[in-house]
């Protein structure tokens, strides 16, 4: 299971991990809505598996993974965020 990433440095590390494994990475916001201080986003990440990803060697295959993020905003900035990504499904696709 991937480690938990925290703060700006954790976010940058996670982005670098995925960018190096999926150099043509593209993120699509599928749905997004807000309620008060909370914003929910359902997204899809797509790319070609051309680099090592979470221990899986490159396959050259296209992959896609979906996720949901809930953000709590305070003073116009994200104060907290929770994300759920189908990492198990992603690993099945790159290991198959």
Secondary structure, 3 states (H helix, E strand, C coil): CCCCCCHHHHHHHHHHHHHHHCCCCEEEEEEEEEECCEEEEEEEEEEECCCCECCECCCCCEEEEEEEEEEEEECCEEEEEEEEECHHHHHHHHHC
